[in-house]
């Protein structure tokens, strides 16, 4: 009997518009992926961008301690800034995206499913077990804990690892995470991450990334 699997995006949009991340998108231009991205809407667009080098240092320490993917920390740092501008309380007005990595409820469900399958050593074979995973993921997403910086980074990076496992490439994982196929999201993050690796405390790299 085949195991259950949370489906990926129903169809990846080939959007030619500049992708500035969840907080850089208006409510009318949201790609809506199956992972963690949704349109943030005007309310989040009005949030001021964090410009502090000290905050960058804080996020780096958090990523170093809580990255549950095989992705380089500079990629994750740039991804977090792209998504939330380092605002731990960021919420989308048009989707379930929450926190530093703008985690959607469906992403948390998939993480809980993946954890259970690793515990079992095989794909989930029954609906009852799958429903229990989904209920636990939904409960976490609905709780204040999802806005905790540690929890959000752990869940977000664990979901990124799920995307990596499904696509077998970093670029493919970011396309799946983002829900668009043109690669702009990953290309912007990749370029900024390469610069940040050389200058790890330079906040201007992240500010330039989202222009």
Secondary structure, DSSP 4 states (H G I P E B T S, - for coil): -PPP-----SS-B---S----GGGS-GGG----SSS----HHHHHTSPPP--HHHHHHHHHHHHHH--SSS-HHHHHHHHHHHHTT-TT-B-SSSS-BTTTTB-HHHHHHHHHHHHHHHHTS----HHHHHHHHHHHHHHHHSGGGGSHHHHHHHHHHHHHHHHHHHSSHHHHHHHHHTBSS-HHHHHHHHHHHHHHHSTT-THHHHHHT-
